[in-house]
Amino acid sequence: MSDSVVPARSWKFLTVKARDAQDDTDFLVEGNKVMCINQGIAVPSMITSLRKGGVSIWVTNCENQARCIPKGMCIANAEPARSECLNTLTEVPSYTDLWTSKCSDQIDYSRMMVSTLSVE
């Protein structure tokens, strides 16, 4: 990865390299919370797979000015995902279906998105 600029109030995928990891490995990625608070750069928690020594990370700039992410900066922490955790994720839809059938007031999360957020 080289230095990358995330434009103001937008998001982009950054390709990062993983050290000492094998390809086709699933990783649980968690964003750097201090960077989110101090610099307005957010990386969501996600499960992703390593391909050809790298992985794409979704990075959001919540500030009104462009932000530079320098090469070598820690933007997230990653650890190998355990298969038993991934199996649990497959059970979530049935719980969600049960919840939505009992709940009449649904939240429209699209209204929480900032209208000026652009996609790069």
N, C-alpha and C positions, 0 to 999 in steps of 0.2 A: 504494500500500500504506500502511496505517496501522499503528500499533504493534500487535503481535500477541503473545499469550501462548500458549506451548506448555506444556501441563500436564506434570507430572512423569512420567517414564518413558512417554512417548507420542510420537506423531508426528501431523503434520498437513500439508496442502498450503497453502503461502502463495503468493498471487499477487503477482508482482513485475513492475514495469514495466521495459521495455528502452529505453535511450536510443539515438536515431539508428539504429534498425534497422527493416527492412521486414518486414511481415507475411508469413507463410508461409515464414519462414526457419528452417532447422534449426540449433540451437545445441548445442555440446558444453559441458556445465555441470560444473564441478568445485568441490566444497565448500571452504570456508575451513578449512584444517587447524588453524590457530592457534586459531580459535574452537572447534573440536572439542576440542582438548586443554585449553584454558583454561576453557571454559564448559560443556563437555559437550553442545554443539549440533552435530549431524552432518548434513551434506547430502551424499547419495551422488552419485557421478559419474553423469551421465545424458545422453542425447540427447533434446532436447525441441524443439517448434516454437513459434514466436512467433505468437500469435493476438490480433488487436485491440490490439496494442501491449504485451501482457503475456504472462506465462508462469507456470505453476504449478510450484513447487519443493517437493519433499518434504523436510521438516525434522524431525529426530528429536531429542528431548530425552532424553539418557541419564542425567540427574541425578535425584535424589530430591525435587527441588523444582521448581516451575514456573519457567520462564524467559521473560522479556520480550524480544522482538526489536523494537527501536525502528525507526521509519520512517527510512530512509536508511542503515541499517547494511548493510555488505557481508557477505552470507552465502555468496556463491559468486562464482566467476569464470566468464564465458561467452565463447566465441568461435564464430564461424560454423563449422559442421561442413562439412568438405570431402566432396564426393560420392565421391571415391575411398576415403575412410575408411568411409563408409556401405556401399559395395559390399563391402568386406572383411567386414563384419558378417554378410552373407548367407552367407558361406562357413563360418562357425563351426559350424552344426549338423552338417555332414558330419564335421568333425573330432571333435566331441563324440560322435557316434554311433560313430565308429571307436574312440575312447577307452573308451567305456562297454562296447563289445563285448569289449575286451581286459582290462578291469578287473573283478574279481569282487567286491571290497569297495567298496560304494557308501557315501558319507557321507550321512547323513540330516541335512541342514542345519536342518530344523525343530526339532531338539533343541537347537540353538544359540540359539534365540530365548528371551528372558526371559519366563517365564510371566506376569509382572505388567505386561508392555507392553500398553498400551491403545491403541485406535485412535480418533482423533477425526475 
